[in-house]
Amino acid sequence: MKVILDSSFIISCIRERIDFLSQLAEQGFIPVVPREVLQEMKDLRISNRVSHEDRIAIDVAFELLEKNKIKKNSLGTGRVDDWLIKRGQEGIFIATLDKEIKKQIPKKIVIFKAQNRVGVEEGA
């Protein structure tokens, strides 16, 4: 099964030192990162809106995604969040921490911080 990774999910997993790629693979997921999410992360890295720790996490994320040869695709024009919601409503798993996206999609991958794990949360 394919899971689309959002920037919030990737950055949080890196900051929490969660081996999300291995855990997703163990659960039968094939992670995909939209080019638009990668661009979002690049924009965040150079903005003043993120902490130094997040900038480091973004750098680590790019290295990790490249090293593991994570598949990249394009969502299309428009807002990334709108595309993630659309794909999620089509039944594709979305890995995000964004509350607005999570409210509108039935299949999501979330972080269980207490267990230092990622996993499925179903239901809108």
N, C-alpha and C positions, 0 to 999 in steps of 0.2 A: 504494500500500500504506500501511496505517496503522501508525504506531509510537507506542506509549505511552511517555511520558517520565516517569522517576522523578526524585525530588528530588536524589539523589546525582549523577546524570548532568548535570542542569541546572546545579547549583551548581559542579561541577567544570569544565564547559565554560566557564562565565563566568569562573571564577578563572584558567583557562589561556588565556583570550582566544581560544577556538575558536568560529568562526561556525557553530555546529552547525545552526541553522535553514536557512541557505543550503546547507550541505553535505547535509543530509537531503533538501532539495528537489531538489538535483542528482541524488541517487540514487533519486528517484522516491517518496520517503516523504512522507506527510502526518502531521505531528506532532499528537498529542492529549495533553492534560494532564488527568488526573483531578482533580476538585475536591478529593478527599481528599489528593492530593499537594500541591496549593496550600495546603491547611490545614496539612499537615505542615511546609511551608516557613514559613508564618506562625508556627507554634508554635516552630520552630527559631530564628527571628529574635528572638523575645523571651526565649528561654531563655539560661541561663548556660553551656550546653554547647557553644556554637559561638564561633569566633573573630570578631574584629571584621571580618576580611577576608570571612568567610562571610556575615556580616550584610549587608555591602555587596553581595556577589554575589547574595544573595537579593533585595535591593532592585532591583538591575539586572535580574535575571531577571523580576521582576514587570513592570517597565517594558517589557522586550523582548517578553514573551509578549503583553502587552496591545497594544503597538504593531503587532505582526505578526498580531493577531487569531487567535491559536492557539485551535483548537477545544477546548472543555472538555466533559468528560462526568463521570458519576458511576459509581463502581465498585460501590457498595452498602455494606452494613454489614459490619463485620469489619476485620481487619488489612489495611492497604494491600499489604503484601508478599504475603500469601496471594492477594489478588485479582490482583496482577501475575503471580504464578506460574500461577494458573488461566488467565488470558488468554494467557500465553506458551505454555502447554501446548496451548491451542486453536489455536496457529499464528500468533498475532499477534506482531509484533516488539516487543520491550521494550528501551528504552534505559535501562540501569542500570549501576552499578558495584558493586552489592551482590553479593558472592560467593555467598551462599546462594541468591539468586534466579537468578543466572547458571547455577549448577550444575543447576537444575531445569527450565530452558527451552531449547528447541532453537534459537530464532531471537532473536538479541540484537544490539543496536547498542552498540558500545563505543568508547572513546576510544583512538586510537593516538597517544600523547603524543609519541613521537619524530618523527612526521610532522605533528603539530598538526592531526589529522583525526579524523573519526568515520567508522565503517563497520560493515559486517555481520560478525558472527562466528557461524557456525552450528555446531550440535552441542551436546549437553548435557554 
